[in-house]
Amino acid sequence: MGIVEDYVARTEGTCGKEKDVIVIFKYEKKDEAINRILKRAKVEKSLAGIVFELTFKNFSFRLYRSGKAIFRSLKNKDELNAVLSELLS
Amino acid sequence: MLDPYKIREDFPILERKVNNNPLIYFDNAATSQKPRQVIEAIKSFYENHNANVHRAVHTLSQEASELYENAHEEVARFINASGMEETIFVRGTTEAINLVAYSQGLHNLKENDEVIVTLMEHHSNIVPWEILSKIAGFNIKYVDVNNDGTINYESFEGAISKKTKIVCVSHVSNVTGVVNDVRRIAKTAHEYGSLVLVDGAQSVPHLPVNVKDLDADFLAFSGHKMLGPTGIGVLYGRREILEEMEPFQGGGEMIRAVEFSSKTRRCSITWNDLPWKFEAGTPNVCGGVGLTEAVKYLKKVGMENVKEHEEALTKYAMSKMRECCKKVKIYGPQTPTAKCGIVPFGVDGVSSHDIALFLDNYGIMVRSGFHCAQPLHEVFRLNSSARASFYIYNTCEEIDRFIEILKEIEQF
């Protein structure tokens, strides 16, 4: 199993013009996933430790303590997988 | 007045926690939660009465048939239809609309005919007509929506003509909660000889709905939005129209006879009586049983009480959002009395999906996106919206908690 499959339960494209992608981490692994991501990405802003606005390379995304993240402006699923692989490794 | 605290005791799911917070369910326009009575009825059906309906002589089939037929009768009484012949069970509102679109579109609509659809419709009342117009060649005319989300009646009156065969309109918008004057639309449509199809997905669960008062020819609605199970919905149709209509799908249950002629080497088919003529194949018997209990539950609560409670919650939510939140914008009508219990909103600088994710973090469920109504969002020039929608088990305390979290979101 790849690292993305190891941590990610499912991804969901948002409904709306934005075409964002929601990543839902596996419940039992969400805290570990969040810690890994916070180590790799740059925290631009945080609100009460609940939500983090992050940047990683040219990507910006928000990570929620509930174990969900919202990625913007991704070209496709391959790009999402590549970013997640790096963030979670 | 209904007592939401008493009602909450009937809904086991409301006891659960999400992210260590009590569940606050404000996504009722998408689907409602189910009371214990509905859950028990479904369980009891499978434990005691499960069988295929009709054309069997054994006890279980007769019991199942009786329960399924009673479900039609119960629903017919709930919307004041003339009888169960006028209530066809389908999978949901979408299938109900498709039934009318395919049956009318393939057999009764032709080139130069027109179908009128409003721009506030759910995709389920747009897409079937677009598909069928390509097959049958009829034209679709869209009715404008005003900036406040109300229907533009002048646009409707300008669009209708002798060419109009069907007018398709939501009773209540699933985005804004706007209640349309269906009676006014039906009166005009009938003067031009047009049929009227009403999407009642957001009205039947929340308002007293009487098909005779509405003067609708068709009314489509879903069981799962009115405390019932998923996979069961209703198409009400005026008896004389349904009798003339061709079936939507073919198979068992919807025929009286299929006779093979050795002379022509073809089968000649006689349709079954209403409503079975439109219910091909083994129906969702258990769904019907669950829907019966849901209808009984709503009748016991009283639909006037449901309406009043949701109006009070909507009024409370809108006034609190205005009073306590500086960056929150409410879309659609600004007067709670013009609408049902739906509040679409946004927060300046925050996407609707971030709003929904943030609220979810605190166990509050709202929907974000287009809500299957992209054309209406284009009218509003919105990329998407967040939507809080209420039902009989929601309380002002839940709204207070929602407002608290909205204030946090504003800080982002």
Interface residues (C-beta under 8 A of the other chain):
Chain A: T14 C15 G16 K17 E18 D20 I22 K45 L47 A48 I50 V51 E53 R62 Y64 R65 S66 K68 I70
Chain B: N19 S351 S352 H353 D354 L357 F358 D360 N361 S368 G369 F370 H371 C372 H377 N383 S384 E408 Q411 F412
